[in-house]
């Protein structure tokens, strides 16, 4: 009996309600309205509004274009801290190593954390020279194809919030200097479903990257191979690397619950700014 009383005494109702709001989401229910929260949790409207606003301020929720709420990046970061040591690493480990073995190139998996991507898994290729990129390394998202394939699904409003400055940081010779220039690259990346870099981030190093999707189709990571050459010639070799990277990304996505056959044709999802997240046509190669 005392244990039960202690449990009630140390409960924090507001915290419990906030967590119960987050628990309303699952893989089949990715957007919830404030009205749904009020009805299903039997909360006063004012209380629900304050809780939703607090969760949005903390990044645990984000507002969709129609006013409904979706899981925000803060929840994903908490999840990634866990799965980085367990689920994601375990799910992707075999695929990343096979990608290394099939291509003879170093392979890696990254996640996005705000304006950076973080390397969470790396398989070093045979004969690869030592680099500063290892597990835990953070790279600027706008200047790397690993970051770009994760940024390309964001709406105009989300990108503007992430990069409010007039001029983006210069990283290497080929990084975009303005948000408009970045958006142009992202449109091509999204249309292709992958990105290619030839001496873009670092001279003499090329790469191919593709996004990894969670069960609901959201981009939750990116897988890539790194080649220690300035270009990816001949084209047949380049095409084979693209195919291997796409296959690895599809394998990891499927293991995370994403069903490719059910989502073969992307459905446009419009953000607050009106820019859809569906693919658009783009050039077959980067301007790297």
C-alpha positions as CSV (number, residue, x, y, z in Angstrom):
1,X,0.0,0.0,0.0
2,X,2.8,2.4,0.9
3,X,4.4,1.7,-2.5
4,X,1.2,2.7,-4.2
5,X,1.0,5.9,-2.2
6,X,4.6,6.7,-2.9
7,X,3.9,6.2,-6.6
8,X,1.1,8.7,-6.6
9,X,3.0,11.2,-4.4
10,X,6.0,11.4,-6.8
11,X,4.0,11.5,-10.0
12,X,4.3,14.7,-12.1
13,X,0.9,15.1,-13.8
14,X,2.1,17.5,-16.5
15,X,5.1,15.3,-17.4
16,X,2.9,12.3,-17.6
17,X,0.4,14.0,-19.8
18,X,3.1,15.2,-22.1
19,X,4.5,11.7,-22.5
20,X,1.0,10.4,-23.1
21,X,0.6,12.8,-26.0
22,X,3.8,11.5,-27.5
23,X,2.5,7.9,-27.0
24,X,-0.5,8.7,-29.2
25,X,1.8,8.5,-32.3
26,X,2.7,5.2,-33.9
27,X,3.9,4.0,-37.3
28,X,0.3,4.1,-38.6
29,X,-0.6,7.4,-37.0
30,X,2.0,10.1,-37.8
31,X,-0.1,13.2,-37.4
32,X,-2.5,14.2,-34.6
33,X,-4.7,17.3,-34.2
34,X,-5.1,19.2,-31.0
35,X,-8.8,18.2,-31.0
36,X,-7.8,14.5,-31.0
37,X,-5.5,15.1,-28.0
38,X,-8.3,16.8,-26.1
39,X,-10.8,14.0,-26.9
40,X,-8.6,11.0,-26.4
41,X,-6.7,12.1,-23.3
42,X,-9.8,13.9,-21.9
43,X,-7.9,17.0,-21.2
44,X,-9.2,20.6,-20.9
45,X,-8.6,22.5,-24.1
46,X,-6.3,25.1,-22.4
47,X,-4.2,22.3,-20.8
48,X,-3.8,20.5,-24.0
49,X,-2.8,23.7,-25.8
50,X,-0.1,24.5,-23.2
51,X,1.2,20.9,-23.4
52,X,1.3,20.9,-27.2
53,X,3.0,24.3,-27.2
54,X,5.6,23.2,-24.7
55,X,6.4,20.0,-26.6
56,X,6.6,22.0,-29.9
57,X,9.0,24.5,-28.2
58,X,11.2,21.7,-27.0
59,X,11.3,20.2,-30.5
60,X,9.4,17.1,-29.5
61,X,6.5,18.0,-31.8
62,X,6.4,20.0,-35.0
63,X,3.4,21.6,-36.7
64,X,2.3,20.2,-40.1
65,X,0.9,22.4,-42.8
66,X,-2.7,21.6,-41.9
67,X,-2.2,22.5,-38.2
68,X,-1.8,18.9,-37.0
69,X,1.2,17.8,-35.0
70,X,3.9,15.3,-36.0
71,X,6.8,13.8,-34.0
72,X,9.7,16.4,-33.8
73,X,13.4,16.1,-34.1
74,X,14.0,16.1,-30.4
75,X,12.2,12.8,-30.0
76,X,14.1,11.4,-32.9
77,X,17.4,12.5,-31.3
78,X,16.5,10.8,-28.1
79,X,15.6,7.7,-30.1
80,X,18.8,7.8,-32.1
81,X,20.9,8.1,-28.9
82,X,19.4,4.7,-28.0
83,X,19.3,3.0,-31.3
84,X,22.8,4.3,-32.1
85,X,24.1,1.9,-29.5
86,X,21.5,-0.8,-30.2
87,X,18.9,-0.9,-32.9
88,X,20.1,1.3,-35.8
89,X,23.7,0.1,-35.5
90,X,22.5,-3.5,-35.3
91,X,20.1,-3.1,-38.2
92,X,22.5,-1.3,-40.5
93,X,25.8,-3.0,-39.5
94,X,25.6,-6.0,-41.8
95,X,24.3,-3.9,-44.8
96,X,27.1,-1.3,-44.3
97,X,29.7,-4.0,-44.2
98,X,28.3,-5.7,-47.3
99,X,28.3,-2.4,-49.1
100,X,32.0,-2.1,-48.2
101,X,32.7,-5.6,-49.4
102,X,30.8,-5.3,-52.6
103,X,32.3,-2.0,-53.7
104,X,35.8,-2.2,-52.1
105,X,35.1,1.3,-50.7
106,X,34.7,2.7,-47.2
107,X,31.0,2.8,-46.3
108,X,29.2,4.7,-43.5
109,X,25.8,5.5,-42.0
110,X,25.0,9.0,-40.7
111,X,22.0,10.7,-39.0
112,X,21.1,14.4,-39.1
113,X,21.3,16.5,-35.9
114,X,20.1,20.0,-36.8
115,X,22.6,21.5,-39.3
116,X,25.1,18.6,-38.9
117,X,25.2,15.0,-39.9
118,X,26.8,12.6,-37.4
119,X,28.6,9.4,-38.4
120,X,27.1,6.5,-36.4
121,X,28.6,3.6,-38.3
122,X,31.6,3.1,-40.5
123,X,33.2,0.2,-42.3
124,X,36.7,1.0,-43.6
125,X,37.5,-0.3,-47.1
126,X,40.6,-2.3,-47.9
127,X,43.6,-0.1,-48.6
128,X,41.8,3.1,-47.5
129,X,44.2,5.7,-46.1
130,X,43.5,7.1,-42.6
131,X,41.0,10.0,-42.5
132,X,39.7,12.2,-39.7
133,X,36.1,10.9,-40.4
134,X,35.2,8.2,-37.8
135,X,32.2,7.3,-35.7
136,X,31.0,10.4,-33.9
137,X,32.4,12.8,-36.5
138,X,30.1,15.7,-37.3
139,X,29.9,17.2,-40.8
140,X,28.0,20.3,-42.1
141,X,24.8,19.0,-43.7
142,X,24.6,21.7,-46.4
143,X,28.1,21.1,-47.6
144,X,28.0,17.3,-47.9
145,X,25.9,14.9,-50.0
146,X,25.2,12.9,-46.8
147,X,23.6,15.9,-45.4
148,X,21.9,17.0,-48.6
149,X,20.0,13.7,-49.0
150,X,18.6,14.2,-45.5
151,X,17.8,17.9,-46.0
152,X,16.1,17.5,-49.4
153,X,12.8,16.3,-47.8
154,X,12.4,19.5,-45.7
155,X,9.9,22.2,-46.8
156,X,11.0,25.7,-47.7
157,X,9.8,26.9,-44.3
158,X,11.8,24.2,-42.5
159,X,14.9,25.0,-44.5
160,X,14.6,28.8,-43.9
161,X,14.3,28.1,-40.1
162,X,17.4,25.9,-40.2
163,X,19.4,28.4,-42.3
164,X,18.1,31.9,-41.6
165,X,21.4,33.7,-42.5
166,X,21.8,35.4,-45.9
167,X,25.1,33.6,-46.6
168,X,25.8,30.0,-45.7
169,X,29.1,29.0,-44.2
170,X,31.8,28.2,-46.8
171,X,33.0,24.7,-46.5
172,X,35.3,23.5,-49.3
173,X,35.2,24.8,-52.8
174,X,31.8,23.5,-53.9
175,X,29.4,24.2,-51.0
176,X,26.4,26.3,-51.7
177,X,26.7,29.9,-50.5
178,X,23.0,30.8,-50.3
179,X,19.8,29.0,-49.3
180,X,18.5,29.4,-52.9
181,X,21.6,27.6,-54.3
182,X,21.2,24.8,-51.7
183,X,17.5,24.4,-52.6
184,X,18.5,23.9,-56.2
185,X,20.8,21.1,-55.3
186,X,18.3,19.5,-53.0
187,X,15.6,19.4,-55.8
188,X,17.9,17.4,-57.9
189,X,18.9,15.1,-55.0
190,X,15.3,14.4,-54.1
191,X,14.3,13.7,-57.7
192,X,17.1,11.2,-58.2
193,X,16.8,9.6,-54.8
194,X,20.6,9.8,-54.3
195,X,23.5,12.2,-54.6
196,X,27.0,12.1,-56.1
197,X,30.0,14.2,-55.1
198,X,33.2,14.4,-57.0
199,X,35.8,16.4,-55.0
200,X,33.0,18.5,-53.6
201,X,33.6,18.4,-49.8
202,X,37.3,17.5,-50.0
203,X,39.6,17.5,-53.0
204,X,40.5,14.1,-54.3
205,X,37.6,12.3,-52.6
206,X,34.3,11.3,-54.2
207,X,31.2,9.8,-52.7
208,X,27.7,8.4,-53.4
209,X,24.9,8.7,-50.8
210,X,21.2,7.7,-50.5
211,X,18.7,8.2,-47.7
212,X,17.4,5.6,-45.3
213,X,13.7,5.7,-44.4
214,X,11.8,4.7,-41.3
215,X,8.5,2.8,-41.3
216,X,6.5,6.0,-42.0
217,X,8.7,7.0,-44.9
218,X,10.6,9.7,-43.1
219,X,14.3,10.1,-43.8
220,X,16.1,9.0,-40.7
221,X,19.6,8.5,-42.0
222,X,21.9,8.2,-45.0
223,X,24.3,5.6,-46.2
224,X,27.2,6.2,-48.5
225,X,30.5,5.0,-50.0
226,X,33.6,7.1,-50.1
227,X,36.1,6.7,-52.9
228,X,39.6,8.2,-52.7
229,X,39.6,9.5,-56.2
230,X,38.8,12.9,-57.7
231,X,36.2,11.5,-60.1
232,X,34.1,8.5,-60.5
233,X,35.1,7.5,-64.0
234,X,34.3,5.4,-66.0
235,X,30.6,5.9,-65.9
236,X,29.9,2.2,-65.6
237,X,31.8,2.1,-62.3
238,X,29.9,5.1,-61.1
239,X,26.6,3.5,-62.0
240,X,27.5,0.3,-60.1
241,X,28.4,2.3,-57.0
242,X,25.0,4.1,-57.2
243,X,23.2,0.8,-57.5
244,X,25.0,-0.7,-54.5
245,X,24.3,2.3,-52.3
246,X,20.7,2.4,-53.3
247,X,20.4,-1.4,-52.6
248,X,22.0,-0.9,-49.1
249,X,19.7,2.0,-48.3
250,X,16.7,-0.1,-49.3
251,X,17.8,-3.0,-47.2
252,X,18.3,-0.9,-44.1
253,X,15.0,0.9,-44.7
254,X,13.1,-2.4,-45.0
255,X,14.7,-3.6,-41.8
256,X,13.4,-0.5,-40.1
257,X,9.9,-1.3,-41.2
258,X,9.7,0.7,-44.5
259,X,7.8,-1.2,-47.2
260,X,9.2,-0.1,-50.5
261,X,6.5,-1.9,-52.6
262,X,3.8,-0.1,-50.8
263,X,5.4,3.3,-51.4
264,X,6.8,2.8,-54.9
265,X,5.2,6.1,-56.1
266,X,6.0,9.0,-53.7
267,X,3.0,10.9,-52.5
268,X,3.4,14.7,-52.4
269,X,3.4,16.1,-48.9
270,X,3.0,19.8,-48.7
271,X,4.6,21.8,-45.9
272,X,3.6,25.1,-44.5
273,X,5.3,27.0,-47.2
274,X,3.5,25.1,-50.0
275,X,6.6,23.4,-51.3
276,X,5.9,19.7,-51.6
277,X,8.2,16.9,-50.4
278,X,7.7,14.8,-53.5
279,X,10.5,14.3,-56.0
280,X,11.0,16.8,-58.8
281,X,12.9,16.4,-62.0
282,X,16.6,17.2,-61.8
283,X,19.9,16.8,-63.6
284,X,21.4,13.3,-63.7
285,X,24.6,14.5,-62.1
286,X,25.6,16.9,-59.3
287,X,27.3,20.1,-60.2
288,X,30.1,19.1,-57.8
